[in-house]
Amino acid sequence: MYACIDLGSNSFHLLIARWQDGETRIVERFSNIVQLGEGVPLTGEISPAAFERGIDCLREFAEVMSQYPIQQYWALGTNALRLARNAPEFLSRALDLGLEVSVISGIQEAILVYAGVLSGLPRSDTTRFVIDIGGGSTELIVGRQDKRLSTQSLAIGCVSWRDRYFASLPSDAVALEALLDHATDEAIKVFAAAKHEVLRSPWSEVYASSGTAKMLAAVCQQKGYTEGEITLEALEALKSDVLECASDSAMLLPGLKDRRKDLLMPGWAVLTGMMRTYSLDSLRFSSTALREGMLDYMMRNGTDTALLGKDWLPEISQTEL
């Protein structure tokens, strides 16, 4: 059996799988909202509360893993651990639990995200645009099969945007809408920096992975839109509901989990800004992401990150295991 741990800026994920009949079979999935990246872009450090939440989660993961005959595991840290000055202390505490965590670059993260999304799709010569909005960064990949045509990692995410623009909300409805519009405009500026590179290779399919896309796809579905699809039209129509939900502490939109309510406004601003920037009318939610890409890579290369960033091909054959 194999295990992958994804230490994201918003959520930590544990994936346990086995190799069976020539393919990977998922045995267990665990996910906890830790928000390790809370405040990191502003303070430069993981807060004491977030630090302990992260260690508590890793302790739980270690206990779960001890119940399985794990042959190999791989634990990767992303944006929060790339930025925080006290990341070495966090990694040391994780090692005390028996978990060695490697911190990868944004481009390496994008490579693994792309592989993970592809693992859940049929092989095709179609050019695809893959988007992963995380807690602290967003990865953008345009590719055709195993060839990446454009690979970008941008410093924008639902947790960082919440801390930057929505730490305190005005009670006035007009001011609240103006704040949401401002955060969306600022998101457009970030995505515009990669616009030339992203648009250089036209695509015909678009997929978005991870929590923000999952959250907004679920809310859109409850509003009567197609399951697993997010359209720009649906997001624009959802704006009044987003504002109402933010102004009413007791309100929860259908399809929205209470633990993600604080990420609804920043998530809407980031995703809407991205879709406006790249003129995306619609995209599909991908249930596979970084951790599936990690599993894919580990089956081929072990936990050696030396090939990440090179022309690594994620396709795996049984004989290579």
N, C-alpha and C positions, 0 to 999 in steps of 0.2 A: 504493500500500500504506500501511497504517496500523499503528502500534505503540502498545501500552499497557503501562506499567510500574507495577506495584503493589508499593510498598515497605511490606510488612506488618511487624508486630512479630516475627513468627516467620519467615515466608518472603517472598522477593522473587519476583515473577512477571513474565514478559515474554510478551506476546501479540502476534503479528504476523498481520494479516489483510488481505484485499483485498475490495473491493466488486465483486460479480460477479452478473449475472443478477438484479438487484434485491435482493440480500441479501449479508450479510457471509460470507466464507469464511475459516476459520482456516487459516493457512499454517504457522505454527510456534507451539509453546508451550514455554516454559522455566520451570523453578522451582528455586530453591535455598533450602535452610533456612539462614538467616543468623542468626536470633534477635537482631535489632537491639535488641529490647526487653529483652534479658537484664539484669536488675537495675535497669532504669530506674525503676520505681515506688518502689524502695527507696533508690536513690542520687540520683535526679534527673538522671542523665547516662547517655549511651551509653558503655559501657565501651570502653577502647582496643582490645581484641580484637574486639568486636562492630563497632566503627567500621570497622576495617580489613577485616573480613569483608564488610561492606556495600559498601565502596568497591571491593573486588576483584570482587564480584558485578556491580556496575554497570559496571565496566570490561569484563567479559565480555559483558554485555548490549549495550554500545556497539559492541563488535567484531562481534557477531552482526548488529546493526541495519545496520552499514556494508556488509553483504553483500547488502542488499535495497534496492530503490528506494523508500525510505520517504518518503511525501509529508508526513506529519504524525505526530507522536508526542505522547503525554501521559504524564507521570510524576507519580504522586501518593504522598505519604507519609501514614501514618495514625497510630495511637496513640503509638508510640515517638517519632516526630518531633513530635507535639503536646506531649509531656511533657518531653522532654530539654532541659536548659539548653544543651547543646552542639549542638543541632540546627542552628543557623545555620552552624557550622563544617562539619557533614556536608553540608549543602546547597551550601556553597561548594566543597567538594571534588568533589561531583557535577558542579557547573557546570564545573569544570576539565576534566572528561571530556566536556563538550559536552552534558550532560543537565541541563535545568532542571526541578527538582522543586517541585511545589506541595504544601503541607500542607493537608489538608481537615479539617473538624470531624467529630465523631462522627456528627452528623445527616446531613451531606453524604455521609459514607461509607455510612450506612444507605440513603439514597436510591439510591445507585449499586448497592449490593448487591441491593436489591429489583428494580431494573431488570434486573440481570444474571440473577437467578434466573428472573424472568418471561420472559426471552429464550429460556430453555430449556424453557418450558412452553406448551401450547396455550392460546389465549385462551379465557377462561371468565368467567362472572359469579360464580363461586365465590369466597367470601372466603377468603384464604390467610394463614397465619401463617409468616413467613420469619425464620429465625434464622441468624446468622453468628457463630460463636465463633472469634475470632482469637487472636493471641498476647497482646494487651494489652487488647482491648475486645470486647464482644459487642453486636451490633446486632440489634434486634427490631423487625420491621415487620409490621403487620396491614394488608392492603389488598385491594381488589377491582378487578381489572384495573389501570388506571393510577392509580387513586385510593388514596392511602395514608390509612388511618383512624387509625393510631397509628405513630409513629416514635420509637424509643428507642435510645440508645447508652449502655451501662453499662461501668464500669471494672472488667471482669473478663475474663480470658483464660487460655489454657493456659500461656503462659510466665510471666505475672505470678503465677498461682496456684502454679506450680512453685517459683518463687523465694521466694514468701511462706511456703509450707507444706511443701515437699518438698526444700529445699536439702540437708538431711541426713536420712537415714532411720534410724529405730531398728532394731536387729537383732531386738528382741523382737517376735514376731508379734502379740501383744495390743496393744502400743503402736503398731505400724504400722497396725493396723485402726482404733484410736482416732484416729490422725492423719488417716486418710482420712475417717472419719466427721466429724471436726471441720472439715476443709476443705470437705466437702459441705454441712454446716450453715451455714458462713460464706457459701458460694455462694448458698444459699437466702435468706439475709438480703439479699444484693445484689439478687437477682431479685425479691424481695418488694417492693422499693421501687417497682417498675414494674408490680406486679401489677394494680392497679386500672385503669390506663390500658390495659394489654395485654388484659385480660379484658372491656373495655368493648364491644368489637365481636366477637361470636362468629364463629369460623371453622370450616371443615369440612375444610381441607387444611393440613398442616404440612410445611414443607421446611427442612432445615438444610444450609448450605453450608460450604465451606472444610475445612481440614485435620483438625480434631478430629472432625467428623462423618464425614469420609471414613475416618479411621483406625478409629473405633469401628464403623462400618458394615461394614468389611472383617473385623474381628475377629468381630463377631456372625455374619456370613455363614459364616465358617469353623467356627463352633460349630453350624451347622445352621439358622440363622434365615434369613428371606427376604432375598434379595439387594437391597441398596440401602435396606433398612428398618432402623430402630433402634426397638426397643420398650423400654419401661421394665422390663418383665419380663426381657428379655434382659440389660439392664444390671445389674439386681439379681443375676441368675444368674451374671454375669461377674465379680462382685466378688471372689470367692475366687481366680480366675485372675489378676486384676489385682494382688492382694496377693502371690501366689506369685511372679509375674513380677518385681515390685519387689524382693522379698527375695533373688532369685537372679540374680546378674549375668550368668550364662550362659544363662538361660532367655529364649526369645522366643516369644510366642504366635503361632500360625498366623494369617496375615493382617496381622501387625504388623511394620513395617519397623524395622530396628535403629536408624536415625537418629531415630525417633520414640519410642523406648522411654521416654525420660525424661519424655515428655509424656503417657504412658498414665494415670498416677494423677491428675494435675491435670485432664486432659481428661475422665476418668470423673467426677471430683468436680463439675466445672462443668456437664457435660451432664446428669448425674443430678440435680443440684440444680435445674437449670432445669426439667427435666421434672416433678420432684416439685412445684415451686412452681406451675406452671401446669396441673397435673393432666393431663399429656400421656401417653397410653398408647402412642403411636407417632408416628414422623415418617419422612419420606423424605429421603434424601440428594440434594442438588442438585449436579450437577457444574459448574454455572455460578454465578458469584459476582461479586465486585467488578470484576474486569478485563473481564468481558463487559459489565457495566453501563457501565464507562468507554468501551468501544468503541461501545456503543449511543448514549451521550450525545455522544461526539465526532463521530459521523456526523451528528448533528442540529445541534449547537451549537459545533463546534470544541472548543477547550480553555478556553473562557470559563466560569468557575465561577459567574458572577453569577446564573444561574438556579437553581443548586442550593439547595434550601431553600425555593423557591417552588413553585407548583403546576405543576412541570415534568411534561410528559407524555412518556414515553420512546418512544412509538410512532414509527417512522421510515417514511417513504415514499421511493421512489427519486427522486422529483422534488425532494426536499428536499436531496439530496446536492450 
